[in-house]
Amino acid sequence: MQPYFYSVSEFIAMGTHGVFVWSCWAITVGMILIFIWYSRKQRHALIKELTIQQARQAQRNATTSKSMDL
């Protein structure tokens, strides 16, 4: 069994297809990282929004129960 590539430079060049192959890999990895970053950003924004919404609801409930006690 013989190796397909005999050196690292041959592996990187992949004949004449290295530029295409590695640019596709870079674009794919870049898009995955952007998707992860965007998803985390959206998640944090949603958690912040829900926290604010819960605080407002708690404040409304406290105000309503005070007016009922009078």
DRENDOVEX-249712 format. One record per residue: x, y negated, z of N, C-alpha, C, O in turn; residue in one letter. Coordinates in nm, 3 decimals, padded with zeros to 5 digits. Example, Ala and Ser with C-alpha at 12.3 -4.5 7.8 and 13.67 -1.06 7.14 Angstrom:
<recs>
+---------+---------+---------+---------+---------+---------+---------+---------+---------+---------+---------+---------+------+
|    n.px |    n.py |    n.pz |   ca.px |   ca.py |   ca.pz |    c.px |    c.py |    c.pz |    o.px |    o.py |    o.pz | resn |
+---------+---------+---------+---------+---------+---------+---------+---------+---------+---------+---------+---------+------+
|  01.319 |  00.569 |  00.780 |  01.230 |  00.450 |  00.780 |  01.320 |  00.330 |  00.780 |  01.424 |  00.332 |  00.846 |    A |
|  01.285 |  00.225 |  00.708 |  01.367 |  00.106 |  00.714 |  01.290 | -00.003 |  00.787 |  01.341 | -00.114 |  00.804 |    S |
+---------+---------+---------+---------+---------+---------+---------+---------+---------+---------+---------+---------+------+
</recs>
This chain:
<recs>
+---------+---------+---------+---------+---------+---------+---------+---------+---------+---------+---------+---------+------+
|    n.px |    n.py |    n.pz |   ca.px |   ca.py |   ca.pz |    c.px |    c.py |    c.pz |    o.px |    o.py |    o.pz | resn |
+---------+---------+---------+---------+---------+---------+---------+---------+---------+---------+---------+---------+------+
|  00.084 |  00.117 |  00.000 |  00.000 |  00.000 |  00.000 |  00.089 | -00.124 |  00.000 |  00.174 | -00.139 |  00.087 |    M |
|  00.069 | -00.210 | -00.096 |  00.149 | -00.331 | -00.106 |  00.064 | -00.453 | -00.072 | -00.054 | -00.459 | -00.106 |    Q |
|  00.125 | -00.550 | -00.006 |  00.049 | -00.671 |  00.028 |  00.016 | -00.751 | -00.098 |  00.091 | -00.750 | -00.195 |    P |
| -00.097 | -00.821 | -00.093 | -00.138 | -00.902 | -00.207 | -00.054 | -01.029 | -00.214 | -00.019 | -01.076 | -00.323 |    Y |
| -00.023 | -01.086 | -00.098 |  00.061 | -01.205 | -00.092 |  00.190 | -01.170 | -00.019 |  00.187 | -01.104 |  00.085 |    F |
|  00.301 | -01.212 | -00.073 |  00.431 | -01.180 | -00.014 |  00.484 | -01.291 |  00.076 |  00.582 | -01.270 |  00.147 |    Y |
|  00.422 | -01.407 |  00.074 |  00.466 | -01.516 |  00.162 |  00.346 | -01.605 |  00.195 |  00.240 | -01.595 |  00.134 |    S |
|  00.366 | -01.689 |  00.292 |  00.260 | -01.781 |  00.335 |  00.229 | -01.880 |  00.224 |  00.112 | -01.913 |  00.202 |    V |
|  00.331 | -01.928 |  00.155 |  00.307 | -02.024 |  00.047 |  00.225 | -01.962 | -00.067 |  00.143 | -02.030 | -00.127 |    S |
|  00.247 | -01.834 | -00.096 |  00.165 | -01.766 | -00.197 |  00.021 | -01.752 | -00.148 | -00.074 | -01.765 | -00.226 |    E |
|  00.006 | -01.726 | -00.018 | -00.128 | -01.716 |  00.038 | -00.202 | -01.849 |  00.028 | -00.319 | -01.852 | -00.010 |    F |
| -00.134 | -01.957 |  00.061 | -00.196 | -02.090 |  00.055 | -00.227 | -02.128 | -00.089 | -00.334 | -02.185 | -00.115 |    I |
| -00.138 | -02.099 | -00.183 | -00.161 | -02.133 | -00.323 | -00.269 | -02.045 | -00.387 | -00.343 | -02.092 | -00.473 |    A |
| -00.278 | -01.919 | -00.345 | -00.375 | -01.823 | -00.398 | -00.379 | -01.826 | -00.550 | -00.484 | -01.842 | -00.611 |    M |
| -00.265 | -01.811 | -00.606 | -00.256 | -01.822 | -00.752 | -00.277 | -01.968 | -00.789 | -00.202 | -02.055 | -00.742 |    G |
| -00.374 | -01.997 | -00.868 | -00.407 | -02.136 | -00.901 | -00.538 | -02.179 | -00.837 | -00.589 | -02.287 | -00.866 |    T |
| -00.593 | -02.095 | -00.751 | -00.724 | -02.123 | -00.691 | -00.715 | -02.179 | -00.550 | -00.819 | -02.204 | -00.488 |    H |
| -00.598 | -02.200 | -00.498 | -00.581 | -02.244 | -00.360 | -00.649 | -02.376 | -00.330 | -00.713 | -02.390 | -00.225 |    G |
| -00.637 | -02.473 | -00.419 | -00.697 | -02.604 | -00.394 | -00.849 | -02.591 | -00.381 | -00.909 | -02.649 | -00.291 |    V |
| -00.910 | -02.515 | -00.470 | -01.055 | -02.496 | -00.465 | -01.097 | -02.422 | -00.339 | -01.191 | -02.463 | -00.271 |    F |
| -01.029 | -02.313 | -00.309 | -01.064 | -02.230 | -00.193 | -01.051 | -02.308 | -00.064 | -01.143 | -02.309 |  00.018 |    V |
| -00.937 | -02.374 | -00.043 | -00.914 | -02.444 |  00.082 | -01.000 | -02.569 |  00.096 | -01.037 | -02.606 |  00.207 |    W |
| -01.032 | -02.634 | -00.016 | -01.122 | -02.750 | -00.006 | -01.263 | -02.704 |  00.031 | -01.332 | -02.772 |  00.107 |    S |
| -01.306 | -02.590 | -00.021 | -01.437 | -02.536 |  00.018 | -01.440 | -02.500 |  00.166 | -01.537 | -02.528 |  00.235 |    C |
| -01.333 | -02.439 |  00.214 | -01.324 | -02.406 |  00.356 | -01.328 | -02.533 |  00.440 | -01.399 | -02.539 |  00.541 |    W |
| -01.253 | -02.635 |  00.400 | -01.249 | -02.760 |  00.476 | -01.386 | -02.828 |  00.479 | -01.428 | -02.878 |  00.583 |    A |
| -01.454 | -02.830 |  00.366 | -01.587 | -02.891 |  00.361 | -01.685 | -02.813 |  00.450 | -01.764 | -02.873 |  00.522 |    I |
| -01.679 | -02.682 |  00.444 | -01.769 | -02.599 |  00.525 | -01.745 | -02.619 |  00.674 | -01.839 | -02.641 |  00.750 |    T |
| -01.619 | -02.613 |  00.715 | -01.586 | -02.631 |  00.857 | -01.623 | -02.772 |  00.900 | -01.675 | -02.792 |  01.010 |    V |
| -01.597 | -02.870 |  00.815 | -01.632 | -03.009 |  00.847 | -01.782 | -03.027 |  00.866 | -01.825 | -03.094 |  00.959 |    G |
| -01.861 | -02.967 |  00.778 | -02.006 | -02.978 |  00.790 | -02.057 | -02.908 |  00.915 | -02.149 | -02.957 |  00.980 |    M |
| -02.000 | -02.795 |  00.949 | -02.040 | -02.725 |  01.071 | -02.009 | -02.811 |  01.194 | -02.092 | -02.822 |  01.284 |    I |
| -01.891 | -02.872 |  01.197 | -01.854 | -02.958 |  01.310 | -01.945 | -03.080 |  01.318 | -01.984 | -03.121 |  01.427 |    L |
| -01.978 | -03.139 |  01.204 | -02.069 | -03.254 |  01.202 | -02.207 | -03.212 |  01.252 | -02.271 | -03.284 |  01.328 |    I |
| -02.253 | -03.095 |  01.209 | -02.383 | -03.045 |  01.255 | -02.384 | -03.022 |  01.406 | -02.481 | -03.057 |  01.473 |    F |
| -02.277 | -02.965 |  01.460 | -02.268 | -02.943 |  01.605 | -02.269 | -03.076 |  01.678 | -02.340 | -03.092 |  01.777 |    I |
| -02.190 | -03.173 |  01.630 | -02.184 | -03.305 |  01.693 | -02.321 | -03.373 |  01.689 | -02.366 | -03.427 |  01.790 |    W |
| -02.387 | -03.370 |  01.573 | -02.518 | -03.434 |  01.558 | -02.622 | -03.367 |  01.649 | -02.703 | -03.436 |  01.711 |    Y |
| -02.620 | -03.235 |  01.656 | -02.715 | -03.163 |  01.740 | -02.696 | -03.198 |  01.887 | -02.793 | -03.217 |  01.960 |    S |
| -02.572 | -03.205 |  01.930 | -02.544 | -03.242 |  02.070 | -02.589 | -03.384 |  02.099 | -02.643 | -03.412 |  02.205 |    R |
| -02.566 | -03.474 |  02.004 | -02.608 | -03.613 |  02.020 | -02.760 | -03.622 |  02.031 | -02.812 | -03.693 |  02.117 |    K |
| -02.831 | -03.550 |  01.945 | -02.977 | -03.549 |  01.949 | -03.028 | -03.488 |  02.079 | -03.126 | -03.536 |  02.136 |    Q |
| -02.962 | -03.384 |  02.127 | -03.004 | -03.318 |  02.251 | -02.990 | -03.414 |  02.369 | -03.080 | -03.423 |  02.452 |    R |
| -02.877 | -03.484 |  02.376 | -02.857 | -03.580 |  02.484 | -02.958 | -03.694 |  02.477 | -03.008 | -03.739 |  02.580 |    H |
| -02.990 | -03.740 |  02.357 | -03.089 | -03.846 |  02.341 | -03.227 | -03.797 |  02.386 | -03.300 | -03.872 |  02.451 |    A |
| -03.262 | -03.674 |  02.352 | -03.391 | -03.618 |  02.392 | -03.399 | -03.602 |  02.543 | -03.502 | -03.634 |  02.603 |    L |
| -03.294 | -03.554 |  02.604 | -03.293 | -03.538 |  02.750 | -03.309 | -03.674 |  02.818 | -03.383 | -03.687 |  02.915 |    I |
| -03.240 | -03.775 |  02.767 | -03.251 | -03.910 |  02.823 | -03.394 | -03.962 |  02.808 | -03.450 | -04.020 |  02.901 |    K |
| -03.453 | -03.943 |  02.690 | -03.589 | -03.988 |  02.665 | -03.689 | -03.916 |  02.756 | -03.781 | -03.979 |  02.809 |    E |
| -03.672 | -03.786 |  02.774 | -03.762 | -03.711 |  02.862 | -03.748 | -03.754 |  03.008 | -03.846 | -03.758 |  03.081 |    L |
| -03.627 | -03.784 |  03.049 | -03.604 | -03.831 |  03.186 | -03.675 | -03.964 |  03.209 | -03.739 | -03.983 |  03.313 |    T |
| -03.663 | -04.055 |  03.113 | -03.732 | -04.184 |  03.124 | -03.883 | -04.163 |  03.126 | -03.953 | -04.228 |  03.204 |    I |
| -03.933 | -04.075 |  03.042 | -04.076 | -04.047 |  03.036 | -04.126 | -03.988 |  03.168 | -04.233 | -04.025 |  03.216 |    Q |
| -04.050 | -03.898 |  03.227 | -04.089 | -03.841 |  03.356 | -04.090 | -03.946 |  03.465 | -04.179 | -03.947 |  03.550 |    Q |
| -03.991 | -04.036 |  03.464 | -03.986 | -04.142 |  03.565 | -04.107 | -04.234 |  03.551 | -04.166 | -04.274 |  03.651 |    A |
| -04.145 | -04.268 |  03.428 | -04.263 | -04.353 |  03.406 | -04.389 | -04.281 |  03.454 | -04.475 | -04.343 |  03.517 |    R |
| -04.400 | -04.154 |  03.425 | -04.518 | -04.078 |  03.466 | -04.525 | -04.070 |  03.619 | -04.633 | -04.084 |  03.676 |    Q |
| -04.412 | -04.049 |  03.684 | -04.410 | -04.045 |  03.830 | -04.449 | -04.180 |  03.888 | -04.520 | -04.187 |  03.988 |    A |
| -04.404 | -04.287 |  03.824 | -04.439 | -04.421 |  03.871 | -04.590 | -04.446 |  03.854 | -04.654 | -04.504 |  03.942 |    Q |
| -04.645 | -04.403 |  03.741 | -04.789 | -04.418 |  03.719 | -04.869 | -04.338 |  03.822 | -04.970 | -04.386 |  03.875 |    R |
| -04.824 | -04.217 |  03.850 | -04.895 | -04.133 |  03.948 | -04.887 | -04.194 |  04.087 | -04.984 | -04.187 |  04.162 |    N |
| -04.774 | -04.252 |  04.122 | -04.760 | -04.315 |  04.253 | -04.850 | -04.437 |  04.263 | -04.912 | -04.460 |  04.367 |    A |
| -04.858 | -04.516 |  04.156 | -04.943 | -04.634 |  04.155 | -05.090 | -04.594 |  04.162 | -05.168 | -04.656 |  04.234 |    T |
| -05.128 | -04.492 |  04.090 | -05.266 | -04.444 |  04.092 | -05.305 | -04.392 |  04.227 | -05.416 | -04.418 |  04.273 |    T |
| -05.218 | -04.318 |  04.294 | -05.252 | -04.264 |  04.425 | -05.259 | -04.374 |  04.530 | -05.337 | -04.362 |  04.625 |    S |
| -05.181 | -04.480 |  04.518 | -05.189 | -04.594 |  04.611 | -05.321 | -04.667 |  04.596 | -05.383 | -04.705 |  04.695 |    K |
| -05.365 | -04.686 |  04.472 | -05.492 | -04.756 |  04.450 | -05.610 | -04.671 |  04.495 | -05.712 | -04.727 |  04.534 |    S |
| -05.599 | -04.540 |  04.490 | -05.704 | -04.452 |  04.536 | -05.716 | -04.456 |  04.688 | -05.825 | -04.441 |  04.743 |    M |
| -05.601 | -04.475 |  04.758 | -05.602 | -04.477 |  04.904 | -05.671 | -04.601 |  04.957 | -05.723 | -04.599 |  05.068 |    D |
| -05.672 | -04.707 |  04.882 | -05.735 | -04.831 |  04.929 | -05.881 | -04.815 |  04.927 | -05.954 | -04.908 |  04.963 |    L |
+---------+---------+---------+---------+---------+---------+---------+---------+---------+---------+---------+---------+------+
</recs>
